[in-house]
Amino acid sequence: MIEVLQNREIAHAILDVFDPELLEKEHPFWRMENVMVTPHLSSKSSEYLHRTFSIFEKTCMNS
């Protein structure tokens, strides 16, 4: 993943889960401009289910 992001084969990544948890403070992801590291609770919202189902519905209709 690091190599792919460094080579810009993927323009940007938003990453939430790591193995092992917690991501080490020296890990390259922290310094990469095209990586956003989010906490597990980044999706907590009263709108979460509604938004999730909306995305799922649009995805299924476009398949």
N, C-alpha and C positions, 0 to 999 in steps of 0.2 A: 504494500500500500504506500509506503514511504517513497519508494522508487517511482511508482506510477504518478504520484502527486508531484514529485520533484521534476519529472519529465513532462509534466502538464498533459499527460494522457487523460487525466481527469482534471477539469478546471478547478473544482472546489469540492471539499468534503465537509459535511457536518457530522461529527462523530460523537457518540453518546455512551457506548459500552466498550469496555476494554477487558482483556484478559492478560494479566491479572489486573484487578481493580486495586487501587487507584493508579491512575497513569503517573508514572514517575516524573518528578519535576524536571529531570534532565531530558525527557523524551523529545525527539525532534518535532512532534506535532505542535508543541507549545510555541515553537519559533516559526512555524510555517505560515506564511501570509494567506495561503489558500486552504487552510484548515481551521475549522471552528470546533472547539471542544465544548460540549454542553453537559450539564449535570443530568442525571436520570430524571429529575423532576421537570425537565424542560417542557414536557408535554402536558403538565397538569393545568387544566383549565375547565371551567364549567361548560365550555363549548367543545371539549375534546371529542366526545362521541359523535356529536352532530357533524363536526368537520371531518372526522374519520370516515363516517358513512357517506358523506358527500363525495369525498375523494374516491372511495371504493366504487360508488355508483357511477361516477364519471369514467373511471378506468374500465369498468365492465361494459359500459355502453360504447366505448371507443375500441373495444377488442373485436 
